[in-house]
Each structure stands twice: as C-alpha cells, then as structure tokens.
Amino acid sequence: MKKEEHHCNIHMMPPPITDEDISALFNGLISIVKKKIELETRAEVISMNENVENLKQLLKEKQAECVRLKNEIIYLKNELLNKK
C-alpha cells in the first residue's frame, strides 16, 4: 500500500475588527490631520512674519528716499529764490 501525502493550507480567520479598533484608527487619523494643519499654520505665520519684516525694511528705505527728495526740493527752491 502506497502512503499518500496531502498538502493542505490552514487559513486562520483574522480576529474581528472591533469598534475600539475603528475608534483608535479614526482618532489617530484626526490627530495626524490636526498636526498637519498646525504645522502648515506655523509655516504660514513664519512666512507672513518674514514678509512683514521685508515690507518694514522697504518702507524704511522709501521713507528715507522721500525725506532726501523733500530736502532736495527745499534746497532747489532756496537756490531758485536766491537767483531771483
């Protein structure tokens, strides 16, 4: 008599997914989204602060130019009055 070999695979059913598992997954996703929004908001604030600093510097330069031009106008008016 010949001995027969049978190869068989045993499949285990995964444990059922519980409401607690779904809740934990959902809460994890929520915290990831919150963190992403927080990081994006921080990046926007930093970018806005840099833009404000650049604008302040530009304003300071323009004000200095206006003062210089004003002084030049006053000087030229005086020169014109002195020639008359």
Buried (B, 14 or more C-beta within 10 A) or exposed (E): EEEEEEEEEEEEEEEEEEEEEEEEEEEEEEEEEEEEEEEEEEEEEEEEEEEEEEEEEEEEEEEEEEEEEEEEEEEEEEEEEEEE
